[in-house]
Amino acid sequence: MTTLQGGLRKSVATLGKPRKATYVVLAIFVLGSLFPFYWSFLVASRDNGMLTERIPPFLPGGNFFANAQRVFDTVPFWKALANSIIVSGTVTLTTVLFSSLAGFAFAKLRFRGRNGLFVFIVVTLAVPTQLGIIPLFIAMSELGWAGHLEAVIVPNLVTAFGVFWMRQYTVDALPYELVEAARVDGCSMIRIFWNVCLPAVRPAAAILAMFTFMMSWNDFLWPLVVLDAGNPTVQVALEKLQSGYYVDYSLVLAGTTLATIPILIVFVLLGRQIVAGIMQGAVKG
């Protein structure tokens, strides 16, 4: 019996240990994912003539800072970066907060019309965003927000997907017993949400924050329609770099590389929360 148990333990340990082929496959996927970023930086560090060479170089050149300076001289890129940081940061914070509140209410509170209202919110996901551009622009003009950042921020303070995502996660992550215990202790509903719900749904909130920041940062159509040429976001400014008859790709990709840095920073900051949540769920499972 002891020999059999030892053999079983050895077999389980062998199955649980990653093989070299696993690391090779993961390394291939990582390199494949990083190659577009490296190629963008490679072109941004050289001149436009690199693209016409029969055998392109695979080492960066020395023109990146000069090309980056040309980006700032060609378009108001500093202002575009600041605008995008303000818009994306505000939209991310409000979306996570309001979606968490709504998700908590739909998941754990009982009120009349709860299911019907939630279904209505989910159905709005099927409505194309382009259908609302004209009436939304008219509304922003009537409010005097056309050309200002409020026109980009206010319509995106909360999303239907965020409410759906946080509701689905809260249903399983927050037991009713915890909510009832907090009520017995005399906690208000806001305190229950802040001290009980938010810690439980932190991994889902981190994922929602990352995707919301990326979607807001990469949004192009609505800022192009509602903002002035002198008050752009990053994506609108990048479009201006390639709007001429002759496109300088070293200039465009230098701007693209600069615009990618904030997204990478956000991913690094939120990646630990996402991994911690996945590991926590795996341990509980």
BAFI-3210 file (N, C-alpha, C; in Angstrom, 3 decimals, decimal comma, padded with zeros to 6 digits):
// residues 285
n [1|2|3|4|5|6|7|8|9|10|11|12|13|14|15|16|17|18|19|20|21|22|23|24|25|26|27|28|29|30|31|32|33|34|35|36|37|38|39|40|41|42|43|44|45|46|47|48|49|50|51|52|53|54|55|56|57|58|59|60|61|62|63|64|65|66|67|68|69|70|71|72|73|74|75|76|77|78|79|80|81|82|83|84|85|86|87|88|89|90|91|92|93|94|95|96|97|98|99|100|101|102|103|104|105|106|107|108|109|110|111|112|113|114|115|116|117|118|119|120|121|122|123|124|125|126|127|128|129|130|131|132|133|134|135|136|137|138|139|140|141|142|143|144|145|146|147|148|149|150|151|152|153|154|155|156|157|158|159|160|161|162|163|164|165|166|167|168|169|170|171|172|173|174|175|176|177|178|179|180|181|182|183|184|185|186|187|188|189|190|191|192|193|194|195|196|197|198|199|200|201|202|203|204|205|206|207|208|209|210|211|212|213|214|215|216|217|218|219|220|221|222|223|224|225|226|227|228|229|230|231|232|233|234|235|236|237|238|239|240|241|242|243|244|245|246|247|248|249|250|251|252|253|254|255|256|257|258|259|260|261|262|263|264|265|266|267|268|269|270|271|272|273|274|275|276|277|278|279|280|281|282|283|284|285]
n.u [000,826|001,917|003,875|002,233|000,881|003,072|003,807|001,543|001,637|004,017|003,285|001,236|002,719|004,408|002,580|001,652|003,846|005,132|006,027|008,909|008,081|005,777|006,750|008,122|006,059|004,618|006,593|006,796|004,266|004,424|006,544|005,407|003,326|004,685|006,089|004,722|004,803|007,559|008,265|006,945|008,376|010,845|010,530|009,855|012,237|013,830|014,179|011,775|012,685|013,433|011,370|011,430|013,593|015,120|015,913|014,896|016,200|016,748|017,419|017,109|017,264|018,759|016,977|014,707|014,045|014,254|012,211|010,075|010,101|009,366|006,752|005,532|005,892|004,351|001,630|-000,667|000,431|001,078|-001,108|-003,082|-002,366|-002,754|-005,508|-006,551|-005,702|-007,131|-009,804|-009,929|-009,115|-011,103|-013,479|-012,935|-012,799|-015,434|-017,014|-016,272|-017,033|-019,853|-020,828|-020,179|-021,790|-024,359|-024,246|-024,069|-026,572|-028,376|-027,672|-027,855|-029,867|-033,363|-035,943|-038,785|-039,316|-036,732|-035,591|-036,691|-035,641|-032,916|-032,789|-033,503|-031,263|-029,282|-030,228|-029,703|-027,100|-027,155|-027,686|-026,320|-023,591|-023,269|-025,801|-026,667|-025,159|-025,824|-028,217|-026,988|-024,907|-026,400|-027,582|-025,298|-024,492|-026,640|-026,288|-023,991|-021,547|-020,161|-017,109|-015,704|-014,222|-016,165|-018,172|-017,201|-016,750|-019,104|-021,236|-020,175|-020,014|-020,944|-021,386|-023,398|-022,318|-020,472|-022,176|-023,519|-021,334|-020,292|-022,524|-022,908|-020,552|-020,732|-022,864|-021,905|-019,572|-020,159|-021,647|-025,053|-025,181|-023,101|-023,964|-026,347|-025,320|-023,847|-025,923|-027,248|-025,345|-025,700|-024,851|-025,033|-026,454|-024,687|-022,290|-022,093|-021,742|-019,272|-017,427|-017,823|-018,757|-017,070|-014,334|-014,723|-015,300|-013,080|-011,137|-012,729|-013,434|-010,924|-010,333|-012,449|-011,763|-009,344|-010,128|-012,009|-010,432|-008,748|-010,620|-011,684|-009,358|-008,662|-010,801|-012,157|-014,053|-016,242|-014,830|-013,615|-015,822|-017,052|-015,164|-013,008|-010,529|-008,265|-008,330|-007,774|-008,028|-005,738|-005,996|-007,269|-005,308|-003,266|-004,446|-004,309|-001,627|-001,333|-002,860|-002,136|-001,077|001,316|002,509|004,364|005,645|007,428|007,096|004,376|004,357|006,070|004,498|002,459|003,832|004,449|001,842|001,110|002,375|001,020|-001,091|000,280|001,368|-000,943|-001,797|000,280|-000,030|-002,595|-002,389|-001,382|-003,502|-005,389|-004,162|-003,879|-006,561|-007,341|-005,706|-006,670|-009,286|-008,676|-007,487|-009,645|-011,341]
n.v [-001,202|001,242|001,555|001,812|004,223|005,968|005,776|006,887|009,521|010,375|010,210|012,133|014,415|014,461|014,893|017,416|019,063|021,461|020,879|021,085|021,641|023,108|025,556|026,366|026,746|028,788|030,763|031,249|032,341|034,652|036,044|036,394|038,106|040,354|041,181|043,008|045,426|045,773|046,028|048,390|050,202|049,833|050,839|053,426|054,329|054,798|056,105|056,829|055,482|052,942|051,132|050,535|048,964|045,921|043,868|044,306|046,041|044,650|045,780|048,526|051,979|055,244|057,365|057,746|059,592|061,974|061,642|061,460|064,045|065,413|064,543|065,874|068,432|068,502|067,929|068,800|067,025|066,671|067,878|066,236|063,790|064,473|065,035|062,508|060,989|062,235|061,814|058,961|058,078|059,227|058,116|055,410|055,205|056,062|054,217|051,736|052,199|052,879|050,681|048,607|049,303|049,097|046,407|045,131|045,851|044,632|041,988|041,281|042,676|042,911|044,130|045,707|045,058|044,369|042,257|042,809|045,386|044,786|043,082|044,919|046,604|044,826|044,315|046,711|046,433|045,369|047,435|049,362|051,610|053,672|054,483|056,321|058,610|061,052|062,143|062,294|064,089|066,380|066,752|067,264|069,652|071,347|071,476|072,893|071,644|070,704|070,224|070,216|068,363|067,306|066,361|063,961|062,534|062,422|060,927|058,378|057,559|055,284|051,880|049,481|046,944|046,898|046,931|044,484|042,688|043,063|042,385|039,660|038,590|039,301|037,792|035,178|035,658|036,993|035,935|035,627|035,356|036,886|039,493|039,572|039,151|041,492|043,328|042,604|043,392|046,069|047,644|050,113|050,190|051,316|051,110|048,336|047,771|049,065|047,961|045,218|044,221|045,390|044,489|041,762|041,651|042,622|041,473|041,236|043,908|044,996|043,825|044,896|047,606|047,664|046,927|048,921|051,255|050,762|050,678|053,277|054,776|054,022|054,905|056,423|057,407|058,918|061,000|062,229|063,291|065,063|066,700|069,607|070,540|071,599|070,532|067,690|064,072|061,312|059,380|060,811|062,725|061,073|060,319|062,699|062,781|061,166|062,196|063,541|063,775|062,434|059,916|059,679|057,068|056,493|058,684|058,401|055,907|056,477|058,223|056,364|054,518|056,105|056,557|054,074|053,543|054,491|052,586|050,195|050,739|050,857|048,217|046,851|047,817|046,884|044,228|042,614|042,537|041,156|038,653|037,852|037,594|035,478|033,411|033,262|032,411|029,921|028,581|028,507|026,930]
n.w [000,000|000,813|-001,155|-003,380|-002,809|-002,816|-005,510|-006,737|-005,778|-006,990|-009,664|-009,807|-009,169|-011,355|-013,434|-012,740|-013,123|-015,296|-018,697|-020,904|-023,479|-023,055|-022,084|-024,353|-026,245|-024,940|-024,949|-027,699|-028,240|-026,654|-027,869|-030,397|-029,719|-028,804|-031,015|-032,894|-031,394|-031,160|-033,861|-034,522|-032,916|-034,106|-036,753|-036,017|-035,011|-037,142|-040,541|-043,177|-045,375|-044,705|-045,132|-047,795|-048,242|-049,342|-047,589|-044,533|-041,678|-038,399|-036,062|-033,835|-034,888|-034,601|-034,554|-033,051|-030,946|-032,350|-034,243|-032,462|-031,437|-033,737|-033,930|-031,765|-032,696|-034,980|-034,430|-031,749|-029,528|-026,822|-025,557|-026,552|-025,354|-022,642|-022,679|-023,366|-021,182|-019,107|-019,970|-020,301|-017,753|-016,057|-017,119|-016,692|-013,853|-013,086|-014,481|-013,348|-010,671|-010,790|-012,214|-010,475|-008,289|-009,483|-010,303|-007,801|-006,744|-008,567|-008,206|-005,461|-004,132|-003,599|-005,466|-006,960|-010,369|-010,973|-012,575|-015,114|-015,645|-015,689|-017,913|-019,890|-019,829|-020,721|-023,287|-024,574|-025,344|-027,842|-029,545|-032,075|-031,661|-033,477|-034,236|-032,393|-032,654|-034,021|-032,644|-030,118|-030,557|-031,119|-028,626|-027,053|-028,223|-027,575|-024,839|-024,740|-024,769|-026,936|-028,533|-026,189|-023,433|-021,793|-023,431|-024,324|-022,028|-020,325|-021,720|-021,455|-018,826|-017,551|-018,540|-020,307|-020,618|-018,521|-016,262|-016,647|-016,538|-013,894|-012,367|-012,990|-011,926|-009,235|-008,306|-007,780|-006,323|-003,973|-001,209|000,004|002,733|003,825|003,285|004,759|007,328|007,660|007,658|010,013|011,832|011,738|009,586|007,037|003,681|001,830|003,201|003,371|000,682|000,233|002,099|002,078|-000,431|-002,485|-001,857|-002,425|-005,143|-006,399|-008,302|-010,679|-011,007|-011,551|-014,024|-015,546|-015,334|-016,757|-019,397|-019,906|-019,799|-021,981|-024,117|-023,978|-024,368|-026,964|-028,424|-031,260|-033,200|-031,962|-030,435|-032,682|-033,990|-032,139|-030,876|-031,121|-033,616|-032,424|-029,913|-029,407|-028,860|-028,268|-030,339|-032,377|-032,857|-033,832|-036,224|-037,615|-038,198|-040,390|-042,390|-044,654|-048,163|-048,556|-046,547|-043,721|-042,337|-040,303|-038,668|-037,982|-036,645|-034,584|-033,067|-032,496|-030,922|-028,680|-027,829|-026,966|-024,605|-022,139|-021,989|-021,588|-019,092|-017,485|-017,783|-016,500|-013,887|-013,186|-013,732|-011,661|-009,826|-011,348|-011,799|-009,127|-008,418|-010,103|-009,139|-006,534|-006,968|-008,085|-005,930|-004,135|-005,621]
ca.u [000,000|002,821|004,489|001,215|000,675|004,233|003,732|000,505|002,146|005,016|002,586|000,572|003,757|004,895|001,553|001,529|005,037|005,107|007,069|009,670|007,285|004,849|007,480|008,442|004,832|004,353|007,587|006,427|003,120|004,878|007,310|004,463|002,559|005,560|006,707|004,174|005,331|008,965|008,334|006,566|009,518|011,923|010,262|009,873|013,613|014,544|013,445|010,781|013,349|013,604|010,310|011,709|014,755|014,782|016,080|014,783|017,027|016,028|017,931|016,637|018,169|018,973|016,144|013,411|013,771|014,022|010,863|009,129|010,049|008,580|005,344|005,062|005,899|003,353|000,285|-000,621|000,408|001,033|-002,495|-003,850|-002,086|-003,424|-006,946|-006,865|-005,524|-008,270|-011,030|-009,877|-009,079|-012,414|-014,443|-012,627|-013,207|-016,891|-017,594|-016,067|-017,834|-021,290|-021,131|-020,136|-023,008|-025,503|-024,112|-024,428|-028,024|-029,077|-027,311|-028,125|-031,011|-034,655|-036,829|-039,752|-038,827|-035,287|-035,242|-037,033|-034,677|-031,637|-032,921|-033,462|-029,868|-028,550|-030,692|-029,053|-025,814|-027,362|-027,910|-025,034|-023,261|-023,374|-027,172|-026,917|-024,189|-026,466|-028,948|-026,074|-024,209|-027,360|-027,715|-024,076|-024,498|-027,619|-025,709|-022,799|-020,371|-019,492|-015,748|-015,100|-014,046|-017,395|-018,956|-016,644|-016,760|-020,431|-021,992|-019,531|-019,783|-021,241|-021,700|-024,256|-021,462|-019,914|-023,214|-023,718|-020,143|-020,197|-023,651|-022,649|-019,480|-021,172|-023,789|-021,167|-018,463|-020,639|-022,769|-026,099|-024,930|-022,267|-024,797|-027,269|-024,539|-023,532|-027,161|-027,482|-024,387|-026,112|-024,211|-025,891|-026,251|-023,472|-021,151|-022,002|-021,131|-017,877|-016,569|-018,064|-018,881|-015,912|-013,212|-015,030|-015,349|-011,908|-010,570|-013,593|-013,314|-009,637|-010,476|-013,314|-011,002|-008,362|-010,802|-012,631|-009,374|-008,305|-011,664|-011,756|-008,120|-008,647|-011,998|-011,769|-015,149|-016,960|-013,984|-013,418|-017,045|-017,524|-014,101|-012,397|-009,216|-007,239|-008,529|-008,009|-007,495|-004,563|-006,326|-007,525|-004,011|-002,561|-005,060|-003,803|-000,267|-001,355|-003,942|-001,609|-000,903|002,482|002,461|005,659|005,307|008,278|006,446|003,120|004,642|006,631|003,345|001,777|004,627|004,227|000,465|000,949|003,012|000,060|-001,842|001,165|001,475|-002,189|-001,808|001,213|-000,602|-003,768|-002,119|-001,212|-004,827|-006,051|-003,534|-004,221|-007,936|-007,390|-005,116|-007,580|-010,372|-008,176|-007,290|-010,943|-011,914]
ca.v [000,000|002,403|001,685|002,312|005,643|006,709|005,859|007,839|010,871|010,682|010,425|013,430|015,453|014,512|015,521|018,821|019,804|021,864|020,331|022,072|022,033|024,153|026,826|026,740|027,280|030,076|031,728|031,605|033,245|035,934|036,734|036,816|039,248|041,508|041,582|044,266|046,581|045,945|046,524|049,804|050,950|049,729|051,817|054,757|054,716|055,011|056,980|056,155|054,675|051,564|050,278|050,190|048,079|044,522|043,148|045,345|045,817|044,171|046,489|049,919|053,038|056,305|058,521|057,712|060,841|063,010|061,415|061,820|065,507|065,830|064,292|066,969|069,665|068,422|067,972|069,083|065,682|066,769|068,147|065,025|062,826|064,915|064,842|061,080|060,527|062,746|061,136|057,532|057,897|059,542|057,109|054,141|055,277|056,107|052,967|050,696|052,516|052,766|049,301|047,798|049,609|048,495|044,963|044,730|045,989|043,607|040,642|040,961|043,392|042,529|045,269|045,494|045,343|044,141|041,429|043,522|046,463|044,196|042,623|046,109|047,050|043,878|044,475|047,885|046,036|045,029|048,659|049,912|052,948|054,663|054,977|057,420|059,699|062,314|062,751|062,600|065,325|067,477|066,974|067,906|071,038|072,090|071,691|073,716|070,818|070,323|070,736|070,110|066,993|066,807|065,648|062,611|061,852|062,205|059,800|057,098|057,419|053,893|051,090|048,313|045,776|046,938|046,501|043,041|041,979|043,097|041,644|038,221|038,205|039,491|036,721|034,045|036,054|037,574|035,157|036,368|035,298|038,023|040,693|039,509|039,338|042,914|044,014|042,332|044,209|047,465|048,368|050,663|049,530|051,848|050,523|046,937|047,772|049,509|047,120|043,786|043,870|045,776|043,553|040,465|041,737|043,375|040,983|041,613|045,353|045,264|043,467|045,904|048,851|047,552|046,957|050,239|052,212|050,503|051,091|054,728|055,301|053,732|055,431|057,355|058,024|059,962|062,197|062,892|064,020|066,059|067,575|070,519|070,125|072,042|069,895|066,291|062,971|060,711|058,717|061,855|063,312|060,123|060,381|063,900|062,531|060,442|062,742|064,178|062,952|061,595|059,429|059,346|056,011|056,616|059,678|057,829|054,839|057,104|058,626|055,160|053,971|056,963|056,395|052,732|053,474|054,513|051,326|049,219|051,066|050,423|046,754|046,414|048,146|046,061|042,811|041,903|042,290|040,127|037,364|037,492|037,106|034,163|032,460|033,111|031,533|028,562|027,982|028,194|025,813]
ca.w [000,000|000,857|-002,482|-004,295|-002,518|-003,304|-006,966|-007,105|-005,524|-008,021|-010,929|-009,730|-009,232|-012,736|-014,262|-012,395|-013,487|-016,704|-019,544|-021,674|-024,650|-022,624|-022,056|-025,735|-026,846|-024,311|-025,437|-029,075|-028,164|-026,107|-028,910|-031,424|-029,220|-028,655|-032,284|-033,451|-030,655|-031,523|-035,235|-034,481|-032,391|-035,088|-037,811|-035,414|-034,714|-038,403|-041,453|-044,005|-046,391|-044,232|-045,651|-049,193|-048,330|-049,646|-046,324|-043,498|-040,477|-037,223|-034,893|-033,845|-035,288|-033,620|-034,879|-032,359|-030,239|-033,357|-034,773|-031,406|-031,394|-034,893|-033,598|-030,920|-033,489|-036,056|-033,850|-030,291|-028,967|-025,366|-025,183|-026,858|-024,288|-021,419|-022,858|-023,317|-019,801|-018,334|-020,400|-020,007|-016,301|-015,483|-017,574|-016,030|-012,451|-012,953|-014,971|-012,333|-009,487|-011,049|-012,609|-009,253|-007,547|-010,167|-010,226|-006,442|-006,573|-009,343|-007,765|-004,057|-003,584|-004,177|-005,655|-008,029|-011,719|-011,064|-013,732|-016,347|-015,851|-016,072|-019,300|-020,740|-019,912|-021,562|-024,674|-025,168|-025,924|-029,247|-030,319|-032,538|-031,155|-034,547|-034,358|-031,462|-032,792|-034,405|-031,505|-029,027|-030,907|-030,941|-027,181|-026,573|-028,703|-026,785|-023,513|-024,871|-024,500|-028,178|-028,578|-024,868|-022,982|-021,175|-024,437|-024,461|-020,731|-019,729|-022,296|-021,180|-017,392|-017,199|-019,726|-020,082|-020,447|-017,178|-015,325|-016,845|-016,072|-012,442|-011,808|-013,118|-011,007|-007,858|-007,941|-007,221|-005,455|-002,714|-000,661|000,711|004,172|004,213|003,259|005,903|008,551|007,770|008,041|011,430|012,586|011,677|008,482|005,995|002,398|001,222|003,902|002,938|-000,653|000,264|002,932|001,860|-001,851|-003,293|-001,719|-003,019|-006,610|-006,849|-009,570|-011,799|-011,174|-012,205|-015,444|-016,161|-015,436|-017,832|-020,696|-020,078|-020,128|-023,353|-025,053|-023,976|-024,957|-028,398|-029,075|-032,323|-033,962|-031,230|-030,263|-033,967|-034,342|-031,177|-030,395|-032,082|-034,113|-031,480|-028,613|-029,780|-028,071|-028,894|-031,594|-033,375|-033,199|-034,698|-037,549|-038,268|-038,676|-041,655|-043,201|-045,855|-049,366|-048,290|-045,174|-043,133|-041,383|-039,125|-037,821|-037,473|-035,688|-033,386|-032,281|-032,025|-029,818|-027,517|-027,372|-026,398|-023,281|-021,020|-021,906|-020,968|-017,663|-016,850|-017,742|-015,453|-012,578|-012,911|-013,970|-010,392|-009,275|-012,153|-011,496|-007,748|-008,408|-010,731|-008,216|-005,405|-007,401|-008,282|-004,623|-003,575|-006,359]
c.u [000,867|003,473|003,513|000,961|001,834|004,230|002,690|000,964|003,156|004,349|001,893|001,575|004,286|003,893|001,452|002,711|005,007|006,290|007,763|008,876|006,290|005,523|007,827|007,228|004,499|005,327|007,266|005,266|003,536|005,645|006,400|003,644|003,405|006,111|006,071|004,673|006,786|009,088|007,942|007,725|010,668|011,742|010,342|011,286|014,444|013,758|012,527|011,411|013,556|012,589|010,541|012,909|014,318|014,881|016,028|015,669|016,147|016,589|017,485|017,713|018,290|018,099|014,853|013,098|013,556|012,630|009,799|008,993|009,234|007,094|004,779|005,038|004,790|001,935|000,405|-000,683|000,394|-000,392|-003,370|-003,623|-002,809|-004,934|-007,328|-006,712|-006,705|-009,541|-011,015|-009,864|-010,428|-013,444|-014,195|-013,097|-014,730|-017,541|-017,447|-016,948|-019,327|-021,681|-021,110|-021,377|-024,227|-025,440|-024,468|-025,936|-028,778|-028,812|-027,842|-029,317|-032,280|-035,549|-037,696|-039,169|-037,357|-034,915|-035,537|-036,050|-033,321|-031,671|-032,867|-032,042|-029,071|-028,941|-030,026|-027,683|-025,941|-027,576|-026,559|-024,813|-023,476|-024,781|-027,429|-026,012|-024,879|-027,291|-028,044|-025,300|-025,129|-027,514|-026,482|-024,008|-025,461|-027,087|-024,472|-021,510|-019,626|-018,132|-015,016|-015,063|-015,299|-018,231|-018,460|-016,798|-018,172|-021,194|-021,407|-019,266|-020,057|-021,654|-022,585|-023,419|-020,869|-020,913|-023,434|-022,554|-020,082|-021,361|-023,389|-021,564|-019,944|-022,095|-023,064|-020,116|-018,919|-021,837|-023,789|-025,827|-024,079|-023,077|-025,733|-026,526|-024,179|-024,764|-027,449|-026,560|-024,701|-025,475|-025,273|-025,568|-024,982|-022,238|-020,979|-021,344|-019,641|-016,960|-016,716|-018,036|-017,602|-014,701|-013,465|-014,970|-014,138|-011,283|-011,404|-013,523|-012,008|-009,702|-011,335|-012,575|-010,016|-009,029|-011,469|-011,592|-008,917|-009,341|-011,767|-010,525|-008,111|-009,872|-011,615|-012,957|-015,813|-016,078|-013,733|-014,619|-017,269|-016,447|-013,563|-011,019|-008,102|-007,342|-008,759|-007,646|-006,357|-004,896|-006,623|-006,220|-003,212|-003,137|-004,559|-002,396|-000,248|-002,452|-003,444|-001,496|000,258|002,482|003,870|005,412|006,218|007,706|005,183|003,394|005,376|005,506|002,581|002,518|004,443|002,822|000,223|001,464|002,000|-000,736|-000,997|001,303|000,224|-002,244|-000,882|000,626|-001,761|-003,509|-001,980|-002,565|-005,547|-005,486|-003,875|-005,649|-008,079|-006,817|-006,004|-008,746|-009,917|-007,977|-008,630|-011,586|-011,242]
c.v [001,262|002,643|002,258|003,806|006,500|006,852|006,845|009,277|011,286|010,970|011,777|014,568|015,597|015,185|017,019|019,667|020,181|021,267|021,441|022,544|023,129|025,513|027,296|027,372|028,651|031,149|032,180|032,598|034,619|036,723|037,220|038,018|040,510|042,019|042,836|045,511|046,850|046,511|047,995|050,658|050,937|050,752|053,240|055,240|054,937|055,983|056,147|055,273|053,233|050,627|049,858|049,265|046,633|043,670|044,191|045,030|045,382|044,754|047,940|050,881|054,097|057,522|058,590|059,048|061,999|062,874|061,771|063,340|066,044|065,605|065,450|068,299|069,680|068,571|068,312|067,782|065,712|066,998|066,928|063,953|063,201|064,708|063,372|060,526|060,982|061,972|059,673|057,266|058,149|058,490|055,768|054,148|055,248|054,813|051,853|050,953|052,287|051,343|048,372|048,041|048,946|046,977|044,427|044,794|044,896|042,201|040,309|041,693|042,981|043,764|045,015|045,918|045,076|043,373|042,134|044,636|045,915|043,692|043,807|046,615|046,136|044,043|045,671|047,566|045,722|046,246|049,214|051,330|054,023|055,236|056,195|058,615|061,035|062,895|063,085|063,887|066,536|067,806|067,674|069,371|071,897|072,393|072,593|072,962|070,416|071,005|070,644|068,642|066,427|066,001|064,228|061,828|061,466|061,053|058,430|056,879|056,003|053,176|049,920|047,048|045,741|046,485|044,996|042,236|041,927|042,367|040,150|037,765|038,288|038,370|035,571|034,457|036,540|036,772|036,054|036,413|036,472|039,314|040,712|039,716|040,806|043,725|043,823|043,176|045,694|048,275|048,923|049,985|050,028|051,254|049,052|046,859|048,076|048,519|045,623|043,437|044,174|044,862|042,204|040,502|042,464|042,814|041,366|043,108|045,717|044,937|044,496|047,228|048,802|047,656|048,309|051,282|052,020|050,968|052,605|055,346|055,132|054,268|056,526|058,116|059,167|061,168|062,944|063,756|065,219|067,038|068,456|070,012|070,527|071,413|068,394|065,323|062,321|060,120|059,715|062,506|062,375|060,136|061,602|063,688|061,854|060,947|063,394|063,222|061,982|061,211|059,037|058,328|056,015|057,625|059,102|056,782|055,366|057,595|057,439|054,540|054,786|056,769|055,037|052,660|053,554|053,227|050,251|049,473|050,601|048,901|046,227|046,660|047,229|044,578|042,016|041,590|041,179|038,756|036,913|036,976|035,733|033,107|032,212|032,211|030,103|027,852|027,615|027,018|024,514]
c.w [000,000|-000,493|-003,487|-004,083|-003,008|-004,813|-007,441|-006,903|-006,587|-009,353|-010,946|-009,833|-010,649|-013,649|-013,992|-012,798|-014,961|-017,474|-020,326|-022,881|-024,293|-022,613|-023,467|-026,409|-026,271|-024,799|-026,857|-029,076|-027,641|-027,158|-030,040|-031,009|-029,137|-029,986|-032,883|-032,726|-031,036|-032,937|-035,302|-033,981|-033,386|-036,201|-037,259|-035,136|-035,972|-039,266|-042,341|-045,075|-045,980|-044,866|-047,088|-049,340|-048,540|-048,391|-045,215|-042,312|-039,300|-035,933|-034,959|-034,300|-034,211|-033,825|-034,070|-031,687|-031,208|-033,959|-033,728|-031,294|-032,568|-034,663|-032,790|-031,673|-034,539|-035,531|-032,364|-029,484|-027,441|-024,889|-025,454|-025,799|-022,998|-021,519|-022,746|-021,912|-018,934|-018,673|-019,980|-018,507|-015,654|-015,851|-016,887|-014,585|-012,303|-013,432|-013,949|-011,122|-009,732|-011,458|-011,402|-008,393|-008,175|-010,113|-008,855|-006,228|-007,319|-008,811|-006,380|-003,450|-004,329|-004,249|-006,883|-009,379|-011,916|-012,326|-015,047|-016,661|-016,284|-017,506|-020,263|-020,911|-020,830|-023,024|-025,336|-025,749|-027,405|-030,128|-030,771|-032,041|-032,208|-034,685|-033,469|-031,637|-033,087|-033,259|-030,333|-029,303|-030,740|-029,454|-026,614|-027,018|-027,901|-025,389|-023,548|-024,629|-025,766|-028,256|-027,263|-024,430|-022,314|-022,153|-024,651|-023,159|-020,303|-020,392|-021,966|-019,695|-016,898|-018,479|-019,355|-019,882|-019,048|-016,129|-015,429|-016,268|-014,546|-011,776|-011,853|-012,145|-009,552|-007,400|-007,257|-006,184|-004,085|-002,201|000,037|002,216|004,654|004,259|004,464|007,214|008,748|008,158|009,527|012,300|012,515|010,569|007,532|004,665|001,703|001,896|003,543|001,565|-000,570|000,981|002,683|000,375|-002,634|-003,100|-002,398|-004,542|-007,175|-008,125|-010,787|-012,064|-011,866|-013,690|-016,166|-016,328|-016,592|-019,197|-020,946|-020,459|-021,572|-024,366|-025,124|-024,627|-026,478|-029,130|-030,067|-032,904|-033,208|-030,914|-031,564|-034,324|-033,434|-030,718|-031,514|-032,489|-033,154|-030,110|-028,808|-028,667|-028,854|-030,260|-032,705|-033,804|-034,099|-036,104|-038,321|-038,819|-040,038|-042,588|-044,489|-047,030|-049,184|-046,815|-044,740|-042,022|-040,159|-038,144|-037,175|-036,399|-034,458|-032,478|-031,716|-030,852|-028,552|-026,950|-026,724|-024,966|-022,133|-020,875|-021,253|-019,474|-016,913|-016,746|-016,650|-014,061|-012,209|-013,086|-012,691|-009,760|-010,030|-011,842|-010,079|-007,662|-009,026|-009,790|-007,017|-005,761|-007,603|-006,941|-003,988|-004,282|-005,984]
res [m|t|t|l|q|g|g|l|r|k|s|v|a|t|l|g|k|p|r|k|a|t|y|v|v|l|a|i|f|v|l|g|s|l|f|p|f|y|w|s|f|l|v|a|s|r|d|n|g|m|l|t|e|r|i|p|p|f|l|p|g|g|n|f|f|a|n|a|q|r|v|f|d|t|v|p|f|w|k|a|l|a|n|s|i|i|v|s|g|t|v|t|l|t|t|v|l|f|s|s|l|a|g|f|a|f|a|k|l|r|f|r|g|r|n|g|l|f|v|f|i|v|v|t|l|a|v|p|t|q|l|g|i|i|p|l|f|i|a|m|s|e|l|g|w|a|g|h|l|e|a|v|i|v|p|n|l|v|t|a|f|g|v|f|w|m|r|q|y|t|v|d|a|l|p|y|e|l|v|e|a|a|r|v|d|g|c|s|m|i|r|i|f|w|n|v|c|l|p|a|v|r|p|a|a|a|i|l|a|m|f|t|f|m|m|s|w|n|d|f|l|w|p|l|v|v|l|d|a|g|n|p|t|v|q|v|a|l|e|k|l|q|s|g|y|y|v|d|y|s|l|v|l|a|g|t|t|l|a|t|i|p|i|l|i|v|f|v|l|l|g|r|q|i|v|a|g|i|m|q|g|a|v|k|g]
***
